Amino acid sequence: MIQSVRIPEPGTGVEITVVFWPWGTFLTCPARWNRAALVSVSVLIRSLILLVIPMIVTIESAGAGHPFHSTFTEMEWNRASGRFEVALQLPGLQIDDELSRLHQRRINLETAADSERLLQEYIKSRFSVTGKGLDQCRLHWVGMEIDARNVWAYFEVELSSRDVQGTSVIPTEPHHSMPEELTIECRFLVDSLPGQVNMITLIDGPHRATTQLTSDQTGCTAVDDHGLEPIKVRELD
């Protein structure tokens, strides 16, 4: 992207043009300017560069991808265990603010003694997987990591169904294919951030599908025909 700024010449009002190229700065300057004027304009140009370039980068970054506070959830079906292995990326500052709002105290997951418990409870209240004959899901916690910008959570999702009397929960048998139809509900940060985007990627062997959930559309249905066709994901009605 190319940006230009017009600057008046000191004492005369004559304008010059400063053009900001992606690879540097080009300046057209009247020859009669004295050294003091050139030094003054050089300082001004350097200040404009420091001001304009970060604005350009911010605008382009915002338009090119997802909002900076998007979450990313990758769910991979493990046929040996009969569970989904889940990796969840949450924006660090936003999840700290969310937990602080919910618990009415300042929470920093990097330093809080009960950080894993708080994060587990939050995920369980905002994320679920159900399906035909599978009205329960159990989250088995694996662990968490924190880097400079994000919080990573790792857990497994065990699908289960109720018996005929509806009195006990029966886990699905391992060593089988992913259930043909699932309903995924994901509500991370939707109560506090307008325009929140939660990305879900579902993986079954060589097949994968990605969908985008929002504050207005927090759930989706995934259909898998066990490798005959790619996984299909659609919004909930």
C-alpha positions as CSV (number, residue, x, y, z in Angstrom):
1,M,0.0,0.0,0.0
2,I,1.3,3.5,-0.8
3,Q,0.4,6.6,1.3
4,S,1.2,10.2,0.6
5,V,1.2,13.4,2.8
6,R,1.5,17.0,1.6
7,I,3.6,19.3,3.8
8,P,3.7,23.2,3.5
9,E,7.1,24.8,3.0
10,P,8.1,27.0,6.1
11,G,7.6,30.7,5.4
12,T,6.1,30.3,1.9
13,G,3.2,27.9,2.1
14,V,4.5,26.0,-1.0
15,E,3.6,22.3,-0.6
16,I,5.8,19.3,-1.1
17,T,4.7,15.7,-1.3
18,V,6.0,12.9,0.9
19,V,5.2,9.4,-0.5
20,F,5.4,6.4,1.8
21,W,6.3,3.3,-0.2
22,P,6.3,-0.2,1.2
23,W,10.1,-0.3,0.9
24,G,10.9,3.2,2.1
25,T,10.2,7.0,1.9
26,F,10.5,9.3,-1.2
27,L,10.6,13.0,-0.7
28,T,10.4,15.8,-3.4
29,C,11.9,19.0,-2.0
30,P,12.3,22.5,-3.6
31,A,16.0,23.3,-4.1
32,R,15.8,26.7,-2.4
33,W,15.1,25.3,1.0
34,N,17.9,26.0,3.5
35,R,19.5,23.3,5.7
36,A,17.5,24.3,8.8
37,A,14.3,23.8,7.0
38,L,15.4,20.5,5.6
39,V,16.4,19.3,9.1
40,S,13.0,20.4,10.5
41,V,11.1,18.6,7.7
42,S,13.2,15.5,8.2
43,V,12.2,15.3,11.8
44,L,8.6,15.8,10.8
45,I,8.9,13.1,8.2
46,R,10.4,10.6,10.6
47,S,7.5,11.3,13.1
48,L,5.0,10.8,10.4
49,I,6.6,7.5,9.4
50,L,6.4,6.3,13.0
51,L,2.7,7.3,13.1
52,V,1.5,6.2,9.7
53,I,3.2,2.9,9.2
54,P,1.7,1.2,12.4
55,M,-1.7,2.5,11.4
56,I,-1.4,1.0,7.9
57,V,-0.2,-2.4,9.3
58,T,-3.1,-2.4,11.8
59,I,-5.7,-1.6,9.1
60,E,-4.4,-4.2,6.7
61,S,-4.1,-6.9,9.4
62,A,-7.7,-6.3,10.6
63,G,-9.1,-6.6,7.1
64,A,-7.0,-9.6,6.1
65,G,-7.9,-12.2,8.7
66,H,-10.0,-13.0,11.7
67,P,-10.5,-10.6,14.6
68,F,-7.5,-10.7,17.0
69,H,-9.6,-12.2,19.7
70,S,-10.9,-15.2,17.7
71,T,-10.6,-18.6,19.2
72,F,-9.5,-21.8,17.3
73,T,-10.6,-25.3,18.3
74,E,-9.2,-28.3,16.5
75,M,-11.1,-31.6,17.2
76,E,-9.4,-34.8,15.9
77,W,-11.2,-38.1,16.2
78,N,-9.1,-40.9,17.8
79,R,-10.5,-44.3,16.7
80,A,-8.4,-46.2,19.2
81,S,-9.8,-44.3,22.2
82,G,-13.2,-43.4,20.8
83,R,-12.7,-39.8,21.8
84,F,-12.0,-36.4,20.3
85,E,-8.6,-35.0,21.0
86,V,-9.0,-31.2,21.3
87,A,-6.5,-28.4,21.1
88,L,-8.1,-25.0,21.9
89,Q,-6.4,-21.6,21.5
90,L,-7.8,-18.6,23.4
91,P,-6.6,-15.0,23.4
92,G,-4.8,-14.4,26.7
93,L,-5.9,-10.9,27.6
94,Q,-9.6,-11.6,26.6
95,I,-9.9,-14.8,28.5
96,D,-8.4,-13.2,31.6
97,D,-10.9,-10.4,31.3
98,E,-13.8,-12.9,30.8
99,L,-12.9,-14.9,33.8
100,S,-12.4,-11.8,35.9
101,R,-15.9,-10.6,34.9
102,L,-17.5,-13.9,35.8
103,H,-15.7,-14.4,39.1
104,Q,-15.8,-10.7,40.2
105,R,-12.1,-10.6,40.9
106,R,-9.0,-10.0,38.9
107,I,-7.7,-13.2,37.3
108,N,-4.5,-13.7,35.5
109,L,-4.2,-17.3,34.3
110,E,-0.4,-17.1,34.2
111,T,-0.2,-16.4,37.9
112,A,-3.4,-17.7,39.5
113,A,-3.0,-20.7,41.8
114,D,-6.3,-22.1,40.6
115,S,-5.8,-21.3,36.9
116,E,-6.4,-24.8,35.5
117,R,-9.6,-25.3,37.6
118,L,-11.0,-21.9,36.4
119,L,-10.2,-22.6,32.8
120,Q,-11.7,-26.2,32.9
121,E,-14.9,-24.9,34.4
122,Y,-15.2,-22.2,31.8
123,I,-14.6,-24.6,28.9
124,K,-17.1,-27.0,30.3
125,S,-19.8,-24.3,30.5
126,R,-19.1,-23.0,27.0
127,F,-18.4,-26.0,24.9
128,S,-20.3,-29.2,24.3
129,V,-20.7,-32.0,21.7
130,T,-23.9,-34.1,21.3
131,G,-25.5,-36.1,18.6
132,K,-28.1,-38.7,17.7
133,G,-28.3,-41.0,20.7
134,L,-25.4,-39.1,22.2
135,D,-26.8,-36.6,24.6
136,Q,-23.8,-36.4,26.9
137,C,-20.2,-35.5,26.6
138,R,-17.4,-35.7,29.2
139,L,-14.4,-33.5,29.0
140,H,-11.1,-35.2,30.2
141,W,-8.5,-32.5,31.0
142,V,-5.0,-33.0,29.7
143,G,-3.3,-29.7,30.4
144,M,-2.7,-26.0,29.5
145,E,0.0,-23.8,28.2
146,I,0.4,-20.0,28.1
147,D,2.6,-18.1,25.7
148,A,3.0,-14.4,25.0
149,R,-0.4,-13.8,23.5
150,N,-2.5,-17.0,23.9
151,V,-3.7,-19.6,26.3
152,W,-3.7,-23.2,25.0
153,A,-6.0,-25.9,26.5
154,Y,-5.8,-29.6,25.7
155,F,-8.5,-32.0,26.6
156,E,-10.4,-35.0,25.3
157,V,-14.1,-35.3,24.6
158,E,-15.8,-38.6,25.4
159,L,-19.2,-39.1,23.9
160,S,-21.8,-41.1,25.8
161,S,-25.5,-42.1,25.7
162,R,-28.1,-43.0,28.2
163,D,-29.6,-46.4,28.7
164,V,-33.3,-47.2,28.0
165,Q,-34.4,-46.2,31.4
166,G,-32.3,-43.0,31.2
167,T,-30.7,-43.6,34.6
168,S,-27.1,-44.3,33.7
169,V,-24.5,-43.0,31.3
170,I,-22.9,-45.5,28.9
171,P,-19.7,-44.4,27.1
172,T,-19.5,-45.2,23.4
173,E,-17.4,-48.2,22.6
174,P,-13.9,-47.4,21.4
175,H,-12.3,-48.7,18.1
176,H,-15.1,-47.4,15.9
177,S,-15.6,-44.6,13.5
178,M,-16.6,-41.1,14.4
179,P,-20.4,-40.7,14.9
180,E,-22.2,-39.9,11.7
181,E,-23.8,-36.7,13.0
182,L,-22.7,-34.4,15.8
183,T,-23.9,-31.1,17.2
184,I,-21.2,-28.8,18.4
185,E,-21.9,-25.8,20.6
186,C,-19.2,-23.2,21.2
187,R,-19.8,-20.0,23.1
188,F,-16.3,-18.8,24.1
189,L,-16.3,-15.0,24.7
190,V,-19.6,-14.4,23.0
191,D,-21.2,-12.8,26.1
192,S,-18.5,-10.1,26.4
193,L,-17.1,-9.4,22.9
194,P,-19.4,-8.2,20.1
195,G,-18.4,-9.8,16.8
196,Q,-16.7,-12.7,18.5
197,V,-15.6,-15.4,16.1
198,N,-14.9,-19.0,17.2
199,M,-13.3,-21.3,14.6
200,I,-13.9,-25.0,14.7
201,T,-11.9,-27.6,12.7
202,L,-13.1,-31.2,12.7
203,I,-10.7,-34.0,11.7
204,D,-11.4,-37.6,11.0
205,G,-8.4,-39.4,9.4
206,P,-7.6,-37.6,6.1
207,H,-10.8,-35.6,6.1
208,R,-11.3,-32.3,7.8
209,A,-13.8,-29.4,7.8
210,T,-13.7,-25.9,9.3
211,T,-16.6,-23.7,10.2
212,Q,-16.9,-20.3,11.8
213,L,-19.2,-19.7,14.7
214,T,-20.2,-16.2,16.0
215,S,-22.1,-14.5,18.8
216,D,-25.3,-14.9,16.7
217,Q,-24.6,-18.5,15.5
218,T,-23.0,-20.5,18.3
219,G,-23.7,-24.0,17.1
220,C,-23.2,-26.3,14.1
221,T,-24.0,-29.8,12.9
222,A,-21.2,-32.0,11.4
223,V,-22.0,-35.0,9.2
224,D,-19.4,-37.7,8.5
225,D,-20.0,-40.6,6.2
226,H,-16.8,-42.3,7.3
227,G,-14.6,-41.4,4.5
228,L,-16.9,-41.7,1.5
229,E,-17.1,-37.9,1.2
230,P,-15.6,-35.0,3.0
231,I,-17.1,-34.0,6.4
232,K,-20.0,-31.6,6.0
233,V,-20.6,-28.8,8.5
234,R,-23.8,-26.7,8.5
235,E,-25.3,-24.1,10.8
236,L,-28.0,-25.1,13.2
237,D,-31.5,-24.1,12.2
